[in-house]
């Protein structure tokens, strides 16, 4: 059995990158390989900002996507 320290565990975890397929200003459709997801606009940002951050054909990683939803 191999035990990993927390710092080495963080280095081995890969962050998923999503491609934005569409964004209506209320909801964005994302795709990562075969996985698909829908993300609804957070209440604390405007539709214009939501489209800016998740523009069609753009890419966003999991960490950036999480930060978009934090207040």
HELIX and SHEET records of a PDB file:
HELIX    1   1 UNK A    6  UNK A   12  1                                   7    
HELIX    2   2 UNK A   47  UNK A   53  1                                   7    
HELIX    3   3 UNK A   62  UNK A   68  1                                   7    
SHEET    1   A 4 UNK A  35  UNK A  40  0                                        
SHEET    2   A 4 UNK A  27  UNK A  32 -1                                        
SHEET    3   A 4 UNK A  17  UNK A  23 -1                                        
SHEET    4   A 4 UNK A  59  UNK A  61 -1                                        
END                                                                             
